[in-house]
Amino acid sequence: MLVLDRLIAFKDKQIIKVVTGIGRCGKSTLFEIYQDYLIGNGVLHEQIISINFEDYDYEELTEPKSLYKYIKDRLYTDKKIYVLLDEVQKYIANILNLAHFLMY
């Protein structure tokens, strides 16, 4: 089963999906394809929070409180939100702590 197929199969399950692989193997491209799949299947752009931590536009979000606020401000109570975090390797401890608070 391809990785994309597995992401799609678990799309609406409330679990954290982690995609790992060596550098330059296509993880970022996989996230882009998955976003296109979501949008093509009725998910609104507003329901997708996509952050690449190598993008300077998101540099301030490497701080846990800033990332928490950024995501929390975009959560809707009546719609599922898809959070895609790319290039997290430097910030993984912060993100794992945050995931606990956002899921409940």
N, C-alpha and C positions, 0 to 999 in steps of 0.2 A: 504494500500500500504506500503510495506516495505521501510525502509530508503534507502537501496541500489537501489531499483527500482526508487525512487524519484531522487537520484543522477544521475542515468542513463538517466532518462527522461529529465533532465535539463542539460545534459552533454555539449551541444554546445551552450547554452545560455550564454550571457555575463552578468552573475549575480554572486554575491558572495553567496556561499552556506555555511551555518553555521550548524554544527552538534553539538548538545548539549546533555548532559545526565550526570547522576551521575557518579562518579568515578568507574572505573573497570566494566563498562557496555558494552565495546566492541567498542568504537569509534576508537581506533587505529587499531584494527583488521578490522573494516569497511573500513578504508583508505587503508589498504593492499589489501583487496579484490577488492576495486574499482580500485586500480592501476593495479591489475592483469586483471580486466575487460578491462581497457583502452588498455593495451598492447595486450591482446587477440583480440582486435578489431581494430588493425592497428596503434595505437599510439606508437610512438617510445619512448624508454627510455629517450632520450634526450629532449623529450617534457614534461616530468614530473619532477617537482621540488617538492621534498618531504622533509619537515623539521620537525623533532620532537624536540621541545624546551627542552625536558628533556634529550636529548642526548648531552653529553659533546662535541661531534664533532661540534655542532652548537652553542655552548655557546656564541661566539662572535657575532652571528646574533641576539641576544636580543637587540642590539643597532640599532635604526631605520636606521641610515645611512649605517651600515654594511649590514643589511638585504636588503635594497633597492638596493645596489650595487650588492650583491650576486644574487638577482633575475633578475635585469636589465641586468647583464652580460650573463644571460642564455636565454634571450628572443630572439626568431627568428621572423623576420618580415613575413616570408612566411608560418609559421606553428603555429597552436594554441598551447599554453603552458598551462599546468594544474599545478596549484600551490596548494599543499596540506600542510597545516600548522597544526601540531598536538601539543597539550598541550600548547595552547596559553594563557591560563587564566591569567597568570602573566603579559603578555605583550600586552593585547588586545588593549589598547589605542594606542600604537605605531603601531600596525598592521592595525588598522582601518584607521589611518592617511595615512599609506603607500598604502593601497588598492586604495585609491582615485587617487594617482599619477600613479600607475601602470596600471590602467584601461584605461587611456586616453593618 
